[in-house]
C-alpha cells in the first residue's frame, strides 16, 4: 500500500477558490441589506429628535408664550440632538413652528410643523413627522 504524504494534507487550489467565491457571493448579498438597515436607523434617530424637540418647544412656549427659533435655546430644557443629526428651525412664532432634521449618513430629511406654521417638506399633517 503506497500512500503519497502530500495527497492527504491541506486543500486544493480549486477548493479554496470555491470557498472564496461563496464568501464573495454572501458578502454581495448581505452588503446592501446592511446599508439599508443603517439608513433606516438614521431616519429613526431623526424622527426621535424631532419628537423630542417638539416636547422641548412646548416647554419653552409654556414659559415664554412663544416658540424658540434656535434649537440651542431649548437645550436647557433637556433637548439635545443625537450625534450626526442637524436640526434647523424654519419658522417660529407665538402661534407655531416648523423644523427640519437631517443626518450626515443619509440624504433623507425629516420635517415637522405645529400650529400656524406653514407645512414644510413632505410634512402634511400637523404634529406628525414626515421623512423624504
Secondary structure, 3 states (H helix, E strand, C coil): CCCCHHHHCCCCHHHHHHHHHHHHHHHHHHHHHHHHHHHHHHHHHHHHHHHHHHHHHHHHHHHHCCCCCCHHHHHHHCCCCCCCEEEEEEEECCCEEEEEEEECCEEEEEEEEEECCCCCCCCCCCCCCEEC
